[in-house]
Structure formats: C-alpha cells, structure tokens
Amino acid sequence: MTRLTHVIRKEFLELRQDPRLFGIVIMAPIIQLTMLGYAATTDVRNVPLVVVDQDGSSESRDLVSRFEASQSFMVIDRVSSVRQIDRYLDTGEAWMALTIPADYGERVSEGTPTTIQVVADGTDANSTNVALGYAGALIADYARELAAASGLVAGPPLVSAEVRVWFNPQLESRDFMIPGILALLLLVVTTNLSSMAIVRERELGTLEQLNVTPIARWELILGKMLPYALIGLIDVLLVVVVAVFWFEVPLRGSLTLLLLMCMVYLLTTLGLGLFVSTISSTQQQAMMTASFFFLIPMVFLSGFIFPIENMPAVFQPVTYLIPLRYFLVILRGIFLKGVGLETLWPEALALLGWGVGILTLATLRSSKRLA
C-alpha cells in the first residue's frame, strides 16, 4: 500500500511539473462545460423564414404576424415572387418559405377553404421535421380561430398547408450527417497527426539533427505536412465512395469542386495541427490540446450536431471563428443542393482565409521554436 501511495504521489508531482498539461486537465473541462452547456441544445427556435405574400390583404398580414410573434420562427425577409425563395434556401439563409396566394384574403373573407404553401429545406432532417410540426400547429390553430369567428363548426379547415421539402424529400437524417462525418474525419485525423509531427522529432531528439542539415525550414514543414495531406485526400475518396454507393447519399454537385474544397479545408486542418505542435512540448500534450481546445468545441459549435440558429445569441458570433462551420455548409451544399462556387464562394473564401492565416501563424511560430 505504501509503494502504491508513492507511485500515485509521483504521478501527481509529474503532472504539477507540466503546467500546460495541468491547465488542460483542469481548465478545459470547465470552459467546455460553460460554453457547451448553453450551445449544445436540440431545441428548434428562431427558424429563419422567408415570406412570399402575393395577396397583401389584412388577412394575409394577420397570418404573417402569427409567425412573427412565434418564438419558433424568425421572418428574415419578404419577397414578391416565388422564384426569389430559391436563393434563400440554396444559401441556407432561410430554412422555410411561406407562400400566400393572391386570392387568400378574398377566400378567407368568403369562408372558402384555401391553401398556402410551405417549402422547407430538408437538408437537416430532424430540425426540418420539428419546424414543419411547429408550422402545421400554428396554421391549424389559426384556421380554428377563423372557423370559430365565422361560425363554421364543420367542414374542411379554412386554411391548410401544402408542404414541399427540397433537397432531402424523404427527410433521411443520414443524408445530413454523412457529409458532416466526412468533415469531422478529416479534422480529427489530419489535425491530430500533424500536431504531433514536430513534437515527435523534439521528443526523439532528432529535431536538432534536422536543424543542422541543409534542409530549409519551409522544406521541413512542407515535408511534414504533405504526407498527411495525401492521407486526407485518400480518406476523402474512400468516404465519398462509401457515402454515394453504400449509403446512397446523393452527390448532386461537382466532384471536382468537392475535391478542391477538401484541399482548401486540409490547408486549414494541417495548419491548425502545426500550430498546436508549436505550442506543445510532448505528443501527449499536443493531442490533448488539439482535442480539448480545438476539436471538441469545433464539433459542437460548428452546426455539425446542433443548429447554430438555436444557440444563444451570445455564442453565435463565436461560430464564425470555426472553419468547420464553413466546410459543413460547402459539403452539404455540394452533396444535397447541387450548388456551385457561385453560391458557396463566401464560405470558400472564409475557409481559404482561415487556412492561410493559421498556416502562416504556425509557420512563424515554428521558425522561432525550431531555431
């Protein structure tokens, strides 16, 4: 028992001697619990909604006001033509579109049943199901109030919804998740591997030997990164083949664009791994730093599991700092929506900027640490 006590005491002493590792073990769980306790929610609120009011009557405005007053929906714009909703659904600015026909007010005033159209982006099957349920309940309650006000106690409802689901008509959750898994696999594999590249040389004592060779710093860094980039591209091809041919996830967009965006994303993940290696002293510390401070927060705050629109407003700006957010939009846009760079260029530009920035910062720090 005494020997066991000494061994335990020795481990704690060694842990105290590594302040960075001690900080990761103690501080990281507290920070993550604080942030994710608010951000990790499956509730669906503030569903972005675009309205096409072709009637403009007081009755149609009354219906729209019901959606505006609901905590479940957020009207982001009103347009005059049904064709204008394509842009909102393609880019993900809106999850749903509500179309009110031109004769809506007249039919409601006459007590004649009428139909409004609800178009939903089915990319995120779970959130779409919940949002459609909210919309259906709101419209049904409104129809009952109209019937009661008109004295109609029998017959079909005065207002009913015709629902159309775009991009994922069957609302298959795997069509939403599998492109996200591709992004997650690339992030975990390439970031972890590259984060240990320089640290491993330092631990083995071979870094000093490399420093006295004619190899330039950029050649060393590039030589460390390219093998993991190749591994990442192989993983991309494997996952795409399995996703399309085994899980039957539709690939409606360009495969060439998909591979190009994956290479831009690899620039980000490899740069992040290199940056972690410059602030770590051991492989264990590099892996824990990458996991606790980068990988886990990115997974929960990127929209991979929990929609960003459902997070508290104070945390939503933080998600713009997460490259996985942009890559998820790109992947799901190419796979499910079939959109191209003309639609995805803001996300592609942000991802490229993030990758160039983190790789530059990592290279500068690496030069100092390698000196």
N, C-alpha and C positions, 0 to 999 in steps of 0.2 A: 504493500500500500504506500509506503514511504517513497519507493522508487517511482511509482505511478504519479505521485504528487509532484515529484521533482520534474518528471517529464512534462506534465501539464504546465507547471510554472515556467519551464524553459520555453515552451511554445508561446506563452503569453509575453514573455520577455522579448522573444524574437519579433513578435508582432508589434510590440511597442517600439522596437528599434527601426521599424519601417513606417514612418509617419504617413506616407501616402497610402500604403495598403491599409493602415488602421483607419484613415479617414474614409476610404472607400467602404470598408465594412460597416462603419458606424453611421456616417453621414448619408451615404447613398440611399439606404432604405427609408430614412426619414424624409429626404427630399422627394423620392419617388412616391411614397405614400401620400404626401401632401398634394402633389400635383395630380397624380392619377386618381386619387380619391374623388376629385371633382370631375376630372376629364373622362374617366372611364365609366360611361353610362350607356345603357341600351335604350333609354327613353328617346322618343322621337318628338322633337319640338321644333318650332320655327321652320317648318318645311318651306323652302323657297317656292313661291307660286307666282306664275305669270298669268295675267287675266286678259282674255280677248272678249271685250264687251261690244258685240255688234248691234246691241239694242239701244243702250244709253238711256233707258227709261228709269223711273224711280224704283220700279220693281227689280230691275237688274242691279241697280246700285245698292239696293237693300240686301240682295243676296251676296254681293261682293263684300259689303260691310260685315256680314256674318263671318266671312273668312278672315277679314282683317282683325276682328275683335277676338278671334280664337287664338289661344296660346299655341295651338298646334301648327298654325300657318303664318307665313310672312309674305305678304304681297310685295314683290320686288319691282314689278313693272306692269303697265297696262299697254297693250298694243291693239292695233285696229284690224289686223289681218291674221288669219290662222297660220299663214306661211311664215310669219315672223317668229313663231314659237320655236322653230327648228334650231335657231342659233342658241337659244337659252338652254334647250335640252342637250344639244351637242356639246356645249362647253361645260355643262354641269352647273350653270348659274341658277337654273331652276330645276326642281325635281318633278314638278307637276305644272300642267297648264289647264286653266278653266276657260271653256268657250261657251259663251251665252249667245244663242241665235238671235237674229234680227227681230223676230216676232214674239220674243219671250214675254215682254210686258203686256202685249195685247192678249195673248193666250191666257196668261195668269189672271188678268182682269176679267176675262170671259168665263173663267173656271174650266178652261180646256187643258187637258194634260199636255205637258211639253217636256222636251228632253234637252238637257245640257250635256256637253261633252267634257270628260275629264281624261286628259292624256298624261300618263305617268312615265317617268324614266325608270325602267325596270332593272337597271344595272345592279343596284343594291336591293336584292330581292326582299330581304327582311324588312328594311326600312320602308320600302315601297308598299308592302302588304299592310304595314301599320298605318302609313299615311293614307292609303286608299280606304282603310277602315274608318279613320277619322273623317275623311271627306264624305263617305257614304252616310255616316251617322249624322253629320252636320246637315247634309241635304235632306235626309229623311225627317229630321226634326223640323226643318224649315217648311217642308211640304205639309207636315201635320198641322203646323200653325196656320198655314194658308188655308187648309181644308176647314179647320175649325172656324176661322174668320169668315169663310164663305158659306158656312153651314153645310158643308159636304161631309157626310159621315160614312159614305160607302163609295165604292168605285176605285179606280186606279189613282195613285198619287198625282197631285197637280204637277209636281216637279220630280223627275227621275234623272239618273245619271247614266250616260253611256260611257263605259270605261274602256280605254285603249292603253295598252302597255307597250312602249317602244323598247327596242334593243334587247330585251330579255322577256319575250311574251309569256313564257312558261314560268317565269319567276324562279328560275333554278339558282339556288344560292351558290352552287359550285362555280357557275359562270362568273360570279362576282369574286369569289375567294381565290380561285386558282391563279389568275393573273397577279393577284396580290402576293400569293405564295412565291411566285417567280421573283418578284422584287425582294421579298424577305430573304429567300435563299441566297440571292446574290449579295445582299447586305451582310448577312451573317458570315458566309463562307469567305468572301474576299476581304472583308474588314478584319476579321479575326486572323486570317493567315498573314495579311500584310502588316498587321500591328505587331507581329512577333518577328518580322524579318530582320530588322536592325537589332532588336533586343537580343535575339538568339546569338548573333555574332558577338555582341558585347559580353554576354554570359559565357560564351565558349572561349573568349579571349582572342578571337580571330579578327576582331574589328581593327585592332592596331596593325595587324599584318596587312590588311587590305589598304589601310591608310598610307603605307609606305610603298605600295605598288604604283605603277604608272596610271592606274585606273582613275579617271576623273570622278568627281563627286556625282555629277549627273549620270555618268555611266553606271556607277554603283547603284544609285537609286532606281534608274530605269531597269537595270538588270534584275533588281529585286522585285519590281512591280510587274514586269511583262509576263513572267510565268503564271502569276495569279490572275492576270487579265485573260490569258489563254484558258486557264481553268474556268474562269467565269463565263467565257463565251461558249465553251463546251457544255457547261451547265445550262446555259440559255437554250441551246439547240435541243438538248435532251428534254428539258421541261416543256418546251413548245411542242415537240413531237408527242410527248405523253399527253399533254393537255388537249391537243387537237384530235389525235387519233384514238386515244383511250377514253378520255373523259368527254370528248366531243364538245369541247368549248369552241365556239365559233371564232375564227380569225377573219374578221371582215375587212381589216385594213391591210396595209402593205407590210409584207415580211421584211423587206429591205429597210423600211423606216423603223420597224421594231428593232432590228439588229443595230441600226445606227444609234437609236436612243439608248439601247442597252450599253453600247460602248461609251456614250456620254455618262451614263449612270456609273459605269465601272470606274471612270475617272474620279467620280465623287467618292465611291466606297474605298478605292485604293488610296486616294489622298487622305481620307479620314483615318484609315489604318496606319498609314505612315506617320500622320500627326500624333496618333496615340503612341506609336513607338518612340517618338522623340520626347515624350513626357513621362516615359516609364523606364524603370531600371531593370525589371525582370519580366520574363514571359508571363508569369502568374499575374503580376501587376498590370501588364498590358491587356491581358484577356479580361480581367475584372473591370478595368477602366472602360474598355470598349463596351462591355456588356451593361454595366450599371449606369454609365453616364451618357451613352450614345444609343446603343441598340434597343434597349427596353423602352426608354422614352420615345424613340422614333416609332416603334411599333404601335404604341398606344395613342400617340398624338398626331399620327400621320393620316388617319382616316382608314387605316387597314382594317380595324375591327369596329371602332366607334366613329360614327359620322361627325365630322368637325362642326357642322351646324348645330349639333346637340350639346356641344361643350359650352361651359360658361364663357361669357364674352371676354373675360379677362385672360383666358387661355388661348382663345382663337388666334390672336396675333402671333403667339409663340410658334404656331404650326407653320408659319411662313419661313421659319428658320430651318425647317426639316426637309431635306432633299427627297426623302421617301414620299412625302406628300405629292410632289410634282410628278414623280415617276409613276405613282399609282394612277394618277389622272391620265398620264400618257398611255400606260399599258391598257387600262380599261377602255380608253377611247379608241385605241387601235383594235383591240380584240372584239369588243362588243358593239361599238358605234361605227367603226369603219372610217373614222375621220382621219384627216391627214395633217401635215405640218401647218397648213393654213389655219387650222383651228387650235392646234396644240402648241403653236410657237411660243406663247408666253411661258408655258411650263417648261418647254425645251430650253428656252433662253435662261430661265431661272436655274435650271438644273446645270447647265453649262457654266454659268457664273459661279455657282456654288462649288462645282468641281475644280474649276481653275483657281478659285480663291483658296480652298482648303489645301490643294496640292502645292500652291505657291508658298503658303504659310508653313506647311510641313517641310518643304524643301529648305526654306530659310532656317528653320529651327534645326533641321537635320544637319545642315552645314556647320552650325555652331556646336552641336553635340558631337559631330564626327571629328571636329578639329582637335 
